[in-house]
Amino acid sequence: MSTQPGVLLRGDYPDPSILRDGDDYYMTHSPFLYAPGFLIWHSRDLVHWAPVCRAMTKVVGSAMAPDLVKCHGRYYIYFPAAGKNWVIWAADIRGPWSDPVKLDVGYIDPGHAVDEQGQRWLFLSDGHRIRLSDDGLSVIGKLEKISDGWSSPTDWKTEGKFLESPNLLRKAGWFYLISAEGGTAGPATSHMVITARSRSLAGPWENSPDNPLVHTWSANEPWWSKGHGTLVDDGHGHWWIVYHAYENGAYPLGRETLIEPVEWTADGWIKPAPNAHRLPVAVQDMPLSDDFAGPALGLQWTTWRDYDPADII
């Protein structure tokens, strides 16, 4: 069973995607219909977090479940909205970011990966993947189903299987597929994080004998519907999983961003690490007021759906 998590971000910050870029960490979340969208947070220690930019000003639908990645010197955010998947990109993570580029593929929760030959792929919900162009801005070929996920015990209280949120990493000759199952807002015990591994992105994928990696086991726990996880390391041997959850009895307040330590086993699996290095209490440096001294609103401001700075005087 998982350890008790720490809180990285209080407030409604669901579907976290975290990227370590050298000594810097960047993280973004689902904006849905709020604009500007995809607020990007920065930290140097996984403890002190401050916002640096909002990456998307053009709303193309309810944007959710992003994957923030760096590839070939560029930054990308892949996300689903309005029945399709999209991507925005930037040479500098602080912007400017491109307008959304539509990718001609459905499903949700895109996860970017690079295979053994350097080819780029987009993994999607329900165990699918599709090839990406070299620049990552279009899809090539046909959709493939490469995984059926993991089957939880039939007596567990979940919404259903709902295999989604694929997140990929490569370590020691293995590709690891970190996914969510169980549904996001049903019973308190519905959501979870599962892991699988393969020598190739094409599979076959072997499910971890220790699944699930993250799960709310009882409605009496402090956090409900724990799931949608991303693994991250500090470059010094310490690993964490970052995910979201509702505070017990507080669904209307949304999903907060949590973190807990994990560790690698001798046979190459990932598991909770209750005795591992833990982080201090996180500091969330988002100003809650604005002195309106400059020509633009602060990063704490968003509008609903439409955003035009010219409308704000």
Secondary structure, 3 states (H helix, E strand, C coil): CCCCCEEEECCCCCCCEEEEECCEEEEECCCECEECEEEEEEECCCCEEEEEEEEECCCCCCECCCEEEEECCEEEEEEEECCEEEEEEECCCCCCCCCCEEECCCCCCCEEEECCCCCEEEEEHHHEEEEECCCCCCEEEEEEECCCCCCCCCCCCCCCCCCEEEEEEEECCEEEEEEEECCCCCCCCCCEEEEEEECCCCCCCEECCCCCCEECCCCCCCEEEEEEEEEEECCCCCEEEEEEEEECCCHHHCEEEEEEEEEECCCCCEEECCCCCCCCCCEECCCCCCCCCCCCCCCCCCEECCCCHHHCC
